[in-house]
Amino acid sequence: EFDKAYFHSYSHVGIHEEMIKDHVRTDTYRAAIMHHQNAIAGKVVVDVGCGTGILSIFCAQAGAKRVYAVEASDIAAQANEIVKANNLSDRVIVLHGRVEDVDIDEEVDVIISEWMGYMLLYESMLSSVITARDRWLKPGGLILPSHAMLYMAPVTHSDRYSESIDFWRNVYGIDMSAMLPLAKQCAFEEPSVETISGENVLTWPFVVKHVDCYTVTTQELESITAKYRFTSMMQAPFHGFAFWFDVVFSGPIHNQRKKRLKSDETIVLSTAPEDAPTHWQQTLFYFYDPIEVKQDQVIEGSITLSQSKENARFLNIHLEYASGGRSFVK
């Protein structure tokens, strides 16, 4: 039932419009496909969660012999029409169903997928890529993107705090600060998806999780725990933590070592605060009350991300943090 609701949400045109209009996302995928054209031309590709089919069509344009475009939502019908309208029906085969359920009667050379959710792992579509890999990918085949990194860092964001909270202190000259506890609860109870800038970030980021799409298992994603330690680079009110991710489009690591790929040859899609904004933005966890930190003050603790037992597409987040002799749990 949860999956039905999830796939139904992708039947709506708005979600696909938002993703395609995210030029950072779409241009980077197209650039990655062209960068790996030698591995795609004349080969068999599977596109996991193809949506409107745009990545499948890019692969066909790059010379793929055959592309299996797998889509569980009803947008598969439109994807099929788009493939026909672009005279690619002989090479792009739209399969309406879940990756776990559809049949492909041959091994594939390449898996491409835009599986990333907010905070990288929300929606947990990566498990579908793992399923496709384990079912169909030839040994030594290519997975795009190949690697992902989830980052976190402490942030300061006074504007957001005063917009959501402080204005209750004086509303048309009336003291409405009785609203403060409820306002904090409503504004900061759950993670918030919004755009911040590099100026909001108090420290260098920490890698919560590095995902190698060639080797990652579904069990590994069920619960992820990391211990972190930051040193503030400035004196500022510490309002919470921001999370973002990068994905990298490269071959299996053993190929990279042979080729000695220089970093400027590697294509990266970044959702970091200092990079061009994407529809993923950043994910923020705000505290009810900011903590004043001094320069060089240590902020440390642990984070656990676990798939919800009720609905594996949801994330439960347990955050412990301590600074200046006080410790908290969120």
GUMARNU-565998 format. One record per residue (C-alpha): residue in one letter; x, y, z. Coordinates in steps of 0.001 Angstrom, whole numbers, plus 500000, padded with zeros to 6 digits. Example, Ala and Ser with C-alpha at 12.3 -4.5 7.8 and 13.67 -1.06 7.14 Angstrom:
@residuo = A, xx = 512300, yy = 495500, zz = 507800 $
@residuo = S, xx = 513670, yy = 498940, zz = 507140 $
END
This chain:
@residuo = E, xx = 500000, yy = 500000, zz = 500000 $
@residuo = F, xx = 502816, yy = 502418, zz = 500884 $
@residuo = D, xx = 504504, yy = 501655, zz = 497559 $
@residuo = K, xx = 501252, yy = 502273, zz = 495682 $
@residuo = A, xx = 500974, yy = 505703, zz = 497285 $
@residuo = Y, xx = 504654, yy = 506407, zz = 496584 $
@residuo = F, xx = 504422, yy = 505481, zz = 492896 $
@residuo = H, xx = 501113, yy = 507305, zz = 492561 $
@residuo = S, xx = 502840, yy = 510535, zz = 493623 $
@residuo = Y, xx = 505106, yy = 510134, zz = 490565 $
@residuo = S, xx = 502073, yy = 509968, zz = 488221 $
@residuo = H, xx = 501652, yy = 513717, zz = 488665 $
@residuo = V, xx = 503278, yy = 515907, zz = 486019 $
@residuo = G, xx = 504485, yy = 518524, zz = 488515 $
@residuo = I, xx = 507133, yy = 516318, zz = 490113 $
@residuo = H, xx = 508652, yy = 515489, zz = 486687 $
@residuo = E, xx = 508539, yy = 519125, zz = 485596 $
@residuo = E, xx = 510424, yy = 520129, zz = 488759 $
@residuo = M, xx = 513093, yy = 517471, zz = 488190 $
@residuo = I, xx = 513599, yy = 518195, zz = 484480 $
@residuo = K, xx = 513720, yy = 521965, zz = 485070 $
@residuo = D, xx = 516463, yy = 521370, zz = 487631 $
@residuo = H, xx = 519198, yy = 522118, zz = 485093 $
@residuo = V, xx = 522040, yy = 521185, zz = 487453 $
@residuo = R, xx = 520514, yy = 517708, zz = 487743 $
@residuo = T, xx = 519528, yy = 517152, zz = 484112 $
@residuo = D, xx = 522624, yy = 518729, zz = 482522 $
@residuo = T, xx = 524956, yy = 516764, zz = 484816 $
@residuo = Y, xx = 523256, yy = 513481, zz = 483914 $
@residuo = R, xx = 523479, yy = 514292, zz = 480203 $
@residuo = A, xx = 527159, yy = 515273, zz = 480568 $
@residuo = A, xx = 527866, yy = 512019, zz = 482463 $
@residuo = I, xx = 526169, yy = 509950, zz = 479738 $
@residuo = M, xx = 528245, yy = 511684, zz = 477034 $
@residuo = H, xx = 531408, yy = 511338, zz = 479163 $
@residuo = H, xx = 530825, yy = 507562, zz = 479338 $
@residuo = Q, xx = 529637, yy = 507283, zz = 475713 $
@residuo = N, xx = 532270, yy = 504612, zz = 474954 $
@residuo = A, xx = 530748, yy = 502383, zz = 477646 $
@residuo = I, xx = 527167, yy = 503057, zz = 476448 $
@residuo = A, xx = 527390, yy = 503004, zz = 472619 $
@residuo = G, xx = 526278, yy = 499634, zz = 471243 $
@residuo = K, xx = 525488, yy = 498389, zz = 474749 $
@residuo = V, xx = 522389, yy = 497422, zz = 476764 $
@residuo = V, xx = 521230, yy = 499893, zz = 479423 $
@residuo = V, xx = 518580, yy = 499751, zz = 482148 $
@residuo = D, xx = 517151, yy = 503040, zz = 483471 $
@residuo = V, xx = 515756, yy = 502425, zz = 486970 $
@residuo = G, xx = 512738, yy = 504656, zz = 487638 $
@residuo = C, xx = 512821, yy = 506301, zz = 484212 $
@residuo = G, xx = 509973, yy = 508773, zz = 484857 $
@residuo = T, xx = 509301, yy = 510583, zz = 481571 $
@residuo = G, xx = 512161, yy = 508652, zz = 479958 $
@residuo = I, xx = 514542, yy = 511562, zz = 479465 $
@residuo = L, xx = 517675, yy = 509719, zz = 480690 $
@residuo = S, xx = 516772, yy = 506681, zz = 478580 $
@residuo = I, xx = 516545, yy = 508938, zz = 475530 $
@residuo = F, xx = 519915, yy = 510550, zz = 476349 $
@residuo = C, xx = 521397, yy = 507011, zz = 476453 $
@residuo = A, xx = 519818, yy = 506168, zz = 473085 $
@residuo = Q, xx = 521248, yy = 509416, zz = 471678 $
@residuo = A, xx = 524657, yy = 508322, zz = 473005 $
@residuo = G, xx = 524333, yy = 505183, zz = 470844 $
@residuo = A, xx = 522938, yy = 502556, zz = 473256 $
@residuo = K, xx = 521833, yy = 499418, zz = 471405 $
@residuo = R, xx = 518884, yy = 498896, zz = 473743 $
@residuo = V, xx = 517530, yy = 500726, zz = 476781 $
@residuo = Y, xx = 515084, yy = 499144, zz = 479207 $
@residuo = A, xx = 513229, yy = 502086, zz = 480781 $
@residuo = V, xx = 511646, yy = 500730, zz = 483986 $
@residuo = E, xx = 508945, yy = 502836, zz = 485665 $
@residuo = A, xx = 506454, yy = 501710, zz = 488323 $
@residuo = S, xx = 504205, yy = 504795, zz = 488218 $
@residuo = D, xx = 501567, yy = 505492, zz = 485562 $
@residuo = I, xx = 503829, yy = 508125, zz = 483956 $
@residuo = A, xx = 505225, yy = 505077, zz = 482085 $
@residuo = A, xx = 502365, yy = 505559, zz = 479572 $
@residuo = Q, xx = 503593, yy = 509067, zz = 478727 $
@residuo = A, xx = 507220, yy = 507858, zz = 478641 $
@residuo = N, xx = 506170, yy = 505322, zz = 476005 $
@residuo = E, xx = 504477, yy = 508027, zz = 473906 $
@residuo = I, xx = 507568, yy = 510269, zz = 474217 $
@residuo = V, xx = 509806, yy = 507406, zz = 473025 $
@residuo = K, xx = 507484, yy = 506868, zz = 470021 $
@residuo = A, xx = 507348, yy = 510589, zz = 469197 $
@residuo = N, xx = 511166, yy = 510634, zz = 469052 $
@residuo = N, xx = 511296, yy = 507544, zz = 466787 $
@residuo = L, xx = 513183, yy = 505480, zz = 469370 $
@residuo = S, xx = 510705, yy = 502609, zz = 469889 $
@residuo = D, xx = 513149, yy = 500188, zz = 468278 $
@residuo = R, xx = 515777, yy = 500926, zz = 470963 $
@residuo = V, xx = 513980, yy = 502170, zz = 474111 $
@residuo = I, xx = 511619, yy = 499647, zz = 475700 $
@residuo = V, xx = 509402, yy = 501063, zz = 478459 $
@residuo = L, xx = 508563, yy = 498474, zz = 481131 $
@residuo = H, xx = 505684, yy = 499487, zz = 483408 $
@residuo = G, xx = 506307, yy = 497896, zz = 486793 $
@residuo = R, xx = 508694, yy = 497729, zz = 489740 $
@residuo = V, xx = 512304, yy = 496685, zz = 489130 $
@residuo = E, xx = 511628, yy = 493816, zz = 491527 $
@residuo = D, xx = 508788, yy = 492544, zz = 489288 $
@residuo = V, xx = 509621, yy = 493227, zz = 485613 $
@residuo = D, xx = 511512, yy = 490722, zz = 483458 $
@residuo = I, xx = 514548, yy = 491491, zz = 481306 $
@residuo = D, xx = 515834, yy = 488439, zz = 479456 $
@residuo = E, xx = 519453, yy = 489528, zz = 479078 $
@residuo = E, xx = 522335, yy = 490878, zz = 481123 $
@residuo = V, xx = 522878, yy = 494635, zz = 480885 $
@residuo = D, xx = 526111, yy = 496619, zz = 480521 $
@residuo = V, xx = 524968, yy = 499853, zz = 482186 $
@residuo = I, xx = 522555, yy = 500879, zz = 484950 $
@residuo = I, xx = 521527, yy = 504521, zz = 485101 $
@residuo = S, xx = 519175, yy = 505949, zz = 487698 $
@residuo = E, xx = 518276, yy = 509211, zz = 489357 $
@residuo = W, xx = 517455, yy = 507625, zz = 492708 $
@residuo = M, xx = 518501, yy = 510306, zz = 495193 $
@residuo = G, xx = 515909, yy = 511647, zz = 497613 $
@residuo = Y, xx = 516100, yy = 514516, zz = 500070 $
@residuo = M, xx = 519077, yy = 513980, zz = 502363 $
@residuo = L, xx = 520181, yy = 511377, zz = 499786 $
@residuo = L, xx = 518328, yy = 508409, zz = 501298 $
@residuo = Y, xx = 514742, yy = 509600, zz = 501836 $
@residuo = E, xx = 512392, yy = 507512, zz = 499617 $
@residuo = S, xx = 515089, yy = 504754, zz = 499683 $
@residuo = M, xx = 515019, yy = 504210, zz = 495928 $
@residuo = L, xx = 518653, yy = 503086, zz = 496044 $
@residuo = S, xx = 517450, yy = 499603, zz = 496994 $
@residuo = S, xx = 515805, yy = 499367, zz = 493542 $
@residuo = V, xx = 519170, yy = 500154, zz = 491913 $
@residuo = I, xx = 520786, yy = 497439, zz = 494058 $
@residuo = T, xx = 518066, yy = 494998, zz = 492932 $
@residuo = A, xx = 518661, yy = 495872, zz = 489270 $
@residuo = R, xx = 522438, yy = 495492, zz = 489768 $
@residuo = D, xx = 522082, yy = 492089, zz = 491398 $
@residuo = R, xx = 519553, yy = 490847, zz = 488832 $
@residuo = W, xx = 520999, yy = 492037, zz = 485533 $
@residuo = L, xx = 524356, yy = 493868, zz = 485584 $
@residuo = K, xx = 527251, yy = 492114, zz = 483843 $
@residuo = P, xx = 530472, yy = 491781, zz = 485858 $
@residuo = G, xx = 532508, yy = 494957, zz = 485271 $
@residuo = G, xx = 529387, yy = 496832, zz = 484104 $
@residuo = L, xx = 528870, yy = 500568, zz = 484656 $
@residuo = I, xx = 526550, yy = 502146, zz = 487247 $
@residuo = L, xx = 525713, yy = 505873, zz = 486921 $
@residuo = P, xx = 526018, yy = 507521, zz = 489388 $
@residuo = S, xx = 528659, yy = 505237, zz = 490846 $
@residuo = H, xx = 529248, yy = 506737, zz = 494291 $
@residuo = A, xx = 527444, yy = 509054, zz = 496700 $
@residuo = M, xx = 528475, yy = 510975, zz = 499815 $
@residuo = L, xx = 526070, yy = 512292, zz = 502459 $
@residuo = Y, xx = 527500, yy = 515275, zz = 504372 $
@residuo = M, xx = 526490, yy = 517116, zz = 507531 $
@residuo = A, xx = 527695, yy = 520359, zz = 509121 $
@residuo = P, xx = 526602, yy = 522720, zz = 511925 $
@residuo = V, xx = 524899, yy = 525895, zz = 510686 $
@residuo = T, xx = 523862, yy = 529322, zz = 511857 $
@residuo = H, xx = 520663, yy = 530790, zz = 510391 $
@residuo = S, xx = 519350, yy = 533749, zz = 512388 $
@residuo = D, xx = 517043, yy = 534962, zz = 509577 $
@residuo = R, xx = 515108, yy = 531703, zz = 509525 $
@residuo = Y, xx = 514864, yy = 531719, zz = 513309 $
@residuo = S, xx = 513520, yy = 535273, zz = 513478 $
@residuo = E, xx = 511053, yy = 534711, zz = 510575 $
@residuo = S, xx = 509521, yy = 531619, zz = 512197 $
@residuo = I, xx = 509899, yy = 532408, zz = 515893 $
@residuo = D, xx = 510875, yy = 535897, zz = 516986 $
@residuo = F, xx = 508083, yy = 537759, zz = 515233 $
@residuo = W, xx = 505628, yy = 536336, zz = 517807 $
@residuo = R, xx = 507297, yy = 538474, zz = 520479 $
@residuo = N, xx = 505606, yy = 541566, zz = 519074 $
@residuo = V, xx = 502630, yy = 541263, zz = 516712 $
@residuo = Y, xx = 500966, yy = 544631, zz = 515994 $
@residuo = G, xx = 502290, yy = 545779, zz = 519367 $
@residuo = I, xx = 500787, yy = 542754, zz = 521151 $
@residuo = D, xx = 503004, yy = 540367, zz = 523136 $
@residuo = M, xx = 502194, yy = 536975, zz = 521612 $
@residuo = S, xx = 505241, yy = 535163, zz = 522984 $
@residuo = A, xx = 502894, yy = 532546, zz = 524475 $
@residuo = M, xx = 502988, yy = 531195, zz = 520898 $
@residuo = L, xx = 506765, yy = 530586, zz = 521059 $
@residuo = P, xx = 506780, yy = 526963, zz = 522328 $
@residuo = L, xx = 504185, yy = 525904, zz = 519737 $
@residuo = A, xx = 505892, yy = 527917, zz = 516981 $
@residuo = K, xx = 509216, yy = 526208, zz = 517727 $
@residuo = Q, xx = 507551, yy = 522806, zz = 517768 $
@residuo = C, xx = 505781, yy = 523378, zz = 514437 $
@residuo = A, xx = 508779, yy = 524969, zz = 512717 $
@residuo = F, xx = 511513, yy = 522717, zz = 514030 $
@residuo = E, xx = 509938, yy = 519380, zz = 514943 $
@residuo = E, xx = 510808, yy = 517792, zz = 511599 $
@residuo = P, xx = 513620, yy = 518217, zz = 509081 $
@residuo = S, xx = 513110, yy = 521185, zz = 506797 $
@residuo = V, xx = 514051, yy = 521247, zz = 503098 $
@residuo = E, xx = 515348, yy = 524691, zz = 502168 $
@residuo = T, xx = 518261, yy = 526487, zz = 500564 $
@residuo = I, xx = 521090, yy = 527945, zz = 502628 $
@residuo = S, xx = 524419, yy = 529424, zz = 501502 $
@residuo = G, xx = 528010, yy = 528573, zz = 502336 $
@residuo = E, xx = 527986, yy = 531539, zz = 504734 $
@residuo = N, xx = 525561, yy = 529699, zz = 507023 $
@residuo = V, xx = 527966, yy = 526797, zz = 507540 $
@residuo = L, xx = 530095, yy = 526933, zz = 510708 $
@residuo = T, xx = 532676, yy = 524195, zz = 509972 $
@residuo = W, xx = 534072, yy = 521872, zz = 507344 $
@residuo = P, xx = 531508, yy = 519157, zz = 506588 $
@residuo = F, xx = 531645, yy = 515575, zz = 507839 $
@residuo = V, xx = 530887, yy = 512535, zz = 505637 $
@residuo = V, xx = 528040, yy = 510637, zz = 507337 $
@residuo = K, xx = 527954, yy = 507903, zz = 504689 $
@residuo = H, xx = 529926, yy = 507000, zz = 501578 $
@residuo = V, xx = 527934, yy = 504792, zz = 499194 $
@residuo = D, xx = 529663, yy = 502685, zz = 496542 $
@residuo = C, xx = 526846, yy = 501661, zz = 494189 $
@residuo = Y, xx = 528907, yy = 498706, zz = 492932 $
@residuo = T, xx = 529097, yy = 497061, zz = 496361 $
@residuo = V, xx = 526443, yy = 498585, zz = 498682 $
@residuo = T, xx = 523828, yy = 496182, zz = 500093 $
@residuo = T, xx = 520229, yy = 496838, zz = 501130 $
@residuo = Q, xx = 521085, yy = 495633, zz = 504681 $
@residuo = E, xx = 523755, yy = 498334, zz = 504941 $
@residuo = L, xx = 521091, yy = 501007, zz = 504313 $
@residuo = E, xx = 518652, yy = 499794, zz = 506977 $
@residuo = S, xx = 520563, yy = 501627, zz = 509703 $
@residuo = I, xx = 523526, yy = 503986, zz = 509392 $
@residuo = T, xx = 525322, yy = 505378, zz = 512444 $
@residuo = A, xx = 528205, yy = 507845, zz = 512462 $
@residuo = K, xx = 530075, yy = 509678, zz = 515220 $
@residuo = Y, xx = 531114, yy = 513225, zz = 514344 $
@residuo = R, xx = 533292, yy = 515956, zz = 515830 $
@residuo = F, xx = 533371, yy = 519544, zz = 514537 $
@residuo = T, xx = 535348, yy = 522628, zz = 515534 $
@residuo = S, xx = 533500, yy = 525889, zz = 514956 $
@residuo = M, xx = 535339, yy = 528284, zz = 512660 $
@residuo = M, xx = 533591, yy = 531352, zz = 514106 $
@residuo = Q, xx = 531634, yy = 532766, zz = 517019 $
@residuo = A, xx = 527933, yy = 532528, zz = 516167 $
@residuo = P, xx = 524572, yy = 531179, zz = 517317 $
@residuo = F, xx = 524482, yy = 527491, zz = 516336 $
@residuo = H, xx = 520939, yy = 526838, zz = 515098 $
@residuo = G, xx = 521166, yy = 523245, zz = 513924 $
@residuo = F, xx = 522661, yy = 520924, zz = 511322 $
@residuo = A, xx = 522449, yy = 520910, zz = 507521 $
@residuo = F, xx = 522717, yy = 517791, zz = 505363 $
@residuo = W, xx = 523484, yy = 517571, zz = 501650 $
@residuo = F, xx = 525012, yy = 515113, zz = 499198 $
@residuo = D, xx = 527217, yy = 514686, zz = 496153 $
@residuo = V, xx = 527001, yy = 511900, zz = 493589 $
@residuo = V, xx = 529932, yy = 510935, zz = 491361 $
@residuo = F, xx = 529724, yy = 509408, zz = 487880 $
@residuo = S, xx = 532741, yy = 507114, zz = 487482 $
@residuo = G, xx = 533546, yy = 503471, zz = 486761 $
@residuo = P, xx = 534136, yy = 500780, zz = 489366 $
@residuo = I, xx = 537016, yy = 501790, zz = 491663 $
@residuo = H, xx = 539354, yy = 499087, zz = 490295 $
@residuo = N, xx = 538976, yy = 500640, zz = 486820 $
@residuo = Q, xx = 539721, yy = 504061, zz = 488243 $
@residuo = R, xx = 543018, yy = 502888, zz = 489688 $
@residuo = K, xx = 544131, yy = 501573, zz = 486315 $
@residuo = K, xx = 543154, yy = 504767, zz = 484551 $
@residuo = R, xx = 544375, yy = 507065, zz = 487325 $
@residuo = L, xx = 541376, yy = 509293, zz = 486722 $
@residuo = K, xx = 542205, yy = 512870, zz = 487547 $
@residuo = S, xx = 539582, yy = 514548, zz = 489700 $
@residuo = D, xx = 538801, yy = 517119, zz = 486990 $
@residuo = E, xx = 537745, yy = 514265, zz = 484696 $
@residuo = T, xx = 535203, yy = 512989, zz = 487213 $
@residuo = I, xx = 531680, yy = 514364, zz = 486838 $
@residuo = V, xx = 530030, yy = 515325, zz = 490137 $
@residuo = L, xx = 526481, yy = 516432, zz = 490897 $
@residuo = S, xx = 526637, yy = 518399, zz = 494140 $
@residuo = T, xx = 523830, yy = 519749, zz = 496309 $
@residuo = A, xx = 526244, yy = 521590, zz = 498639 $
@residuo = P, xx = 525261, yy = 525054, zz = 499962 $
@residuo = E, xx = 528117, yy = 526732, zz = 498058 $
@residuo = D, xx = 527111, yy = 525165, zz = 494715 $
@residuo = A, xx = 524329, yy = 526118, zz = 492314 $
@residuo = P, xx = 520950, yy = 525287, zz = 493907 $
@residuo = T, xx = 519030, yy = 522132, zz = 492953 $
@residuo = H, xx = 515489, yy = 520939, zz = 493690 $
@residuo = W, xx = 516964, yy = 518839, zz = 496532 $
@residuo = Q, xx = 518152, yy = 522026, zz = 498259 $
@residuo = Q, xx = 519600, yy = 521128, zz = 501692 $
@residuo = T, xx = 517922, yy = 519354, zz = 504605 $
@residuo = L, xx = 518018, yy = 521249, zz = 507911 $
@residuo = F, xx = 517484, yy = 520091, zz = 511481 $
@residuo = Y, xx = 516823, yy = 523088, zz = 513696 $
@residuo = F, xx = 517099, yy = 523139, zz = 517481 $
@residuo = Y, xx = 514309, yy = 524719, zz = 519515 $
@residuo = D, xx = 516875, yy = 527137, zz = 520948 $
@residuo = P, xx = 520220, yy = 528117, zz = 519447 $
@residuo = I, xx = 523498, yy = 527397, zz = 521257 $
@residuo = E, xx = 526034, yy = 530226, zz = 521371 $
@residuo = V, xx = 529381, yy = 528825, zz = 520195 $
@residuo = K, xx = 532776, yy = 530492, zz = 520275 $
@residuo = Q, xx = 535477, yy = 530119, zz = 517655 $
@residuo = D, xx = 537269, yy = 526726, zz = 517976 $
@residuo = Q, xx = 534492, yy = 525355, zz = 520236 $
@residuo = V, xx = 533962, yy = 521618, zz = 519745 $
@residuo = I, xx = 530573, yy = 520245, zz = 518643 $
@residuo = E, xx = 530350, yy = 516465, zz = 518786 $
@residuo = G, xx = 527902, yy = 513610, zz = 518903 $
@residuo = S, xx = 526364, yy = 510901, zz = 516764 $
@residuo = I, xx = 523680, yy = 510456, zz = 514132 $
@residuo = T, xx = 521647, yy = 507370, zz = 513252 $
@residuo = L, xx = 519526, yy = 507156, zz = 510111 $
@residuo = S, xx = 517251, yy = 504134, zz = 510015 $
@residuo = Q, xx = 514543, yy = 503045, zz = 507627 $
@residuo = S, xx = 511124, yy = 503233, zz = 509238 $
@residuo = K, xx = 509800, yy = 499761, zz = 510099 $
@residuo = E, xx = 506295, yy = 500815, zz = 508990 $
@residuo = N, xx = 507381, yy = 502302, zz = 505649 $
@residuo = A, xx = 510928, yy = 501662, zz = 504399 $
@residuo = R, xx = 510759, yy = 504802, zz = 502209 $
@residuo = F, xx = 510697, yy = 506977, zz = 505344 $
@residuo = L, xx = 513714, yy = 507779, zz = 507522 $
@residuo = N, xx = 513893, yy = 507897, zz = 511295 $
@residuo = I, xx = 516657, yy = 510184, zz = 512488 $
@residuo = H, xx = 518262, yy = 510083, zz = 515929 $
@residuo = L, xx = 520669, yy = 512948, zz = 516558 $
@residuo = E, xx = 522838, yy = 513374, zz = 519650 $
@residuo = Y, xx = 524904, yy = 516523, zz = 520004 $
@residuo = A, xx = 526983, yy = 518144, zz = 522691 $
@residuo = S, xx = 528776, yy = 521480, zz = 522927 $
@residuo = G, xx = 530056, yy = 523737, zz = 525700 $
@residuo = G, xx = 529394, yy = 521125, zz = 528373 $
@residuo = R, xx = 525711, yy = 520596, zz = 527486 $
@residuo = S, xx = 524314, yy = 517600, zz = 525620 $
@residuo = F, xx = 521045, yy = 517090, zz = 523759 $
@residuo = V, xx = 519079, yy = 514489, zz = 521829 $
@residuo = K, xx = 516783, yy = 515212, zz = 518878 $
END
